[in-house]
Amino acid sequence: MNQTKPNEHESIYQIKVTIKESEPLIWREIQVRSHITLYKLQRILQVVMGWGNTHLHQFTIDGTCYGQSHPEYGLEMKTERRARLDELVPEENASFIYEYNLDDSWLHEITVEKILEPTTGVHYPRCVAGDRACPPEECGGIRGYAEVLEILKNPEDPDYAETREWVKEDFDPEVFELDEVNRHLKSIR
């Protein structure tokens, strides 16, 4: 096991990530090194939420958008590759938005709950809690996901078989696999 020694100038951010308007709430609580870039945070969010990293995204912090500019879509934003989390969000209880899939507009509210000291031997990033599965990609955003869930509750619905096949037979909206997420996070340094 790789024993990571804490850097005396480094903190750990405990962050709550919630998909806005999800009902019941889809959320994760993660711990990340304070000095990471938004680019790295985006990679972490993809893993902990369960997204496929196949769509455009952006962070909005204090009215400024960070991500990768896409002039063909009319998107001009500051680069996320040099934007450090601790410089943009330096204190507890600060919140900002991460939007994934700009067409479906999955809005994630991100709140820095606590700023902690790192623990020797703990791999960061790590997920410490969460609830509910990530919605399937391409379901039409939060409203489309609500429709999918309604269809899946009723095997008599004319769209049930097609929807069940599309979201995969083993999809359970109530299940969140914490251990699996943390196994995937081990590859992020």
C-alpha positions in Angstrom: 0.0 0.0 0.0 1.3 3.4 -0.9 1.7 5.4 2.4 1.1 9.0 1.6 2.8 11.4 4.0 0.8 14.6 4.7 2.3 17.8 3.5 2.3 20.3 6.3 1.0 23.1 4.0 -1.8 21.0 2.6 -5.4 20.6 3.8 -8.1 18.1 3.0 -11.4 19.4 1.8 -14.5 17.4 2.8 -17.0 18.2 0.1 -20.7 17.4 -0.3 -21.8 16.9 -3.9 -25.6 16.9 -4.6 -27.4 16.6 -7.9 -29.7 19.6 -7.7 -33.4 18.9 -7.9 -32.9 15.2 -7.5 -35.8 13.7 -5.4 -34.8 11.8 -3.4 -31.4 13.4 -3.2 -28.5 11.8 -5.1 -25.4 12.9 -3.2 -21.8 12.0 -2.3 -19.4 13.1 0.4 -15.8 13.1 -0.7 -12.4 14.2 0.7 -9.8 15.7 -1.7 -6.5 17.5 -1.4 -7.1 21.2 -1.2 -4.5 22.2 -3.8 -6.0 20.1 -6.7 -7.0 21.8 -9.9 -10.6 21.9 -11.1 -9.5 19.7 -13.9 -8.6 17.0 -11.4 -11.7 17.6 -9.4 -13.8 17.0 -12.6 -12.1 13.6 -13.0 -12.9 12.8 -9.4 -16.5 13.9 -9.7 -17.0 11.7 -12.8 -15.9 8.7 -10.7 -17.8 9.4 -7.5 -21.0 10.3 -9.3 -20.8 7.5 -11.9 -20.8 9.6 -15.0 -19.1 8.4 -18.3 -17.1 11.6 -19.0 -18.5 11.9 -22.5 -20.0 15.4 -22.3 -19.0 19.0 -21.9 -18.8 20.4 -18.4 -18.2 23.6 -16.5 -17.6 24.9 -13.0 -19.2 28.2 -12.0 -17.5 29.8 -9.0 -18.5 33.4 -8.0 -19.9 34.0 -11.5 -16.9 32.8 -13.4 -17.0 29.7 -15.6 -14.1 27.3 -15.6 -13.6 24.4 -18.0 -12.4 23.9 -21.5 -13.5 26.6 -24.0 -15.5 25.4 -27.0 -15.8 28.3 -29.4 -18.0 26.2 -31.8 -20.5 26.0 -29.0 -20.0 29.6 -28.0 -18.4 28.6 -24.7 -15.5 30.8 -23.5 -14.3 30.1 -20.1 -11.2 30.2 -17.9 -9.0 27.1 -18.0 -9.7 24.5 -15.3 -6.2 23.1 -15.7 -4.5 25.8 -13.6 -7.5 26.8 -11.4 -6.7 25.5 -7.9 -9.6 24.6 -5.6 -8.0 26.1 -2.5 -7.4 29.4 -4.3 -11.0 29.7 -5.7 -12.8 28.3 -2.7 -10.7 29.0 0.4 -13.1 28.5 3.2 -15.7 26.2 4.7 -19.4 26.5 3.8 -18.5 27.9 0.3 -20.6 26.5 -2.5 -20.3 26.4 -6.3 -21.8 24.6 -9.3 -20.5 21.8 -11.4 -22.5 21.3 -14.6 -22.1 18.0 -16.5 -23.6 17.5 -19.9 -24.5 21.0 -21.0 -27.4 19.7 -23.1 -29.1 17.8 -20.2 -27.7 20.2 -17.6 -26.9 18.0 -14.7 -26.3 20.6 -12.0 -24.3 19.5 -9.0 -24.1 21.8 -5.9 -20.6 21.4 -4.4 -20.2 22.6 -0.8 -16.9 22.6 1.2 -18.2 21.2 4.5 -15.0 21.0 6.4 -11.3 21.7 6.0 -9.3 18.9 7.7 -5.7 18.0 8.3 -4.5 15.1 6.1 -4.1 11.7 7.7 -1.0 9.7 7.1 -1.7 6.5 5.2 -5.0 7.6 3.7 -5.4 7.8 0.0 -7.0 11.0 -1.2 -9.3 11.4 -3.0 -11.7 9.2 -1.3 -15.5 8.9 -1.0 -16.7 8.7 2.6 -20.5 8.5 2.0 -23.2 8.7 -0.6 -26.7 7.7 -1.5 -28.5 6.5 -4.7 -27.2 5.5 -8.1 -26.0 7.9 -10.7 -28.8 8.5 -13.3 -28.2 6.9 -16.7 -26.4 9.1 -19.3 -28.7 10.5 -22.0 -31.9 10.3 -20.1 -32.8 14.0 -20.6 -31.6 15.6 -17.4 -33.3 15.6 -14.0 -36.9 15.7 -15.5 -36.1 12.9 -18.0 -34.7 10.8 -15.1 -37.9 11.3 -13.1 -39.8 10.0 -16.1 -37.5 7.0 -16.3 -38.0 6.2 -12.6 -41.8 6.4 -13.0 -41.7 4.0 -15.9 -39.5 1.5 -14.0 -42.0 1.5 -11.1 -44.7 0.1 -13.4 -44.0 -3.1 -15.3 -47.4 -2.5 -17.1 -46.2 0.7 -18.6 -45.9 0.4 -22.4 -42.3 1.7 -22.3 -41.2 -0.5 -19.4 -39.4 -3.2 -21.4 -37.6 -0.8 -23.6 -36.6 1.4 -20.7 -35.5 -1.5 -18.6 -33.3 -2.7 -21.4 -31.9 0.7 -22.0 -30.9 1.3 -18.4 -29.6 -2.3 -18.0 -31.4 -5.0 -16.1 -29.3 -4.6 -13.0 -29.8 -0.8 -12.6 -31.2 0.0 -9.2 -31.7 3.7 -8.5 -31.4 3.1 -4.8 -28.0 1.5 -4.8 -24.7 3.3 -4.3 -21.5 1.2 -4.3 -19.0 3.1 -2.0 -16.3 0.4 -2.1 -16.4 0.2 -5.9 -16.1 4.0 -6.1 -13.1 4.0 -3.8 -11.4 1.3 -5.8 -11.7 3.5 -8.9 -10.5 6.5 -7.0 -7.2 4.7 -6.1 -6.1 5.3 -9.7 -6.3 9.1 -9.3 -3.2 10.6 -7.7 
